[in-house]
């Protein structure tokens, strides 16, 4: 069972990966 903070961190990573192709800021960082 994950801690709430761990779930939030994992969700943030998932959202970052999901929004990477859509977000200009994230794509700029990837380049």
Secondary structure, 3 states (H helix, E strand, C coil): CCCHHHHHHHHHHHHHHHHCCCCHHHHHHHC
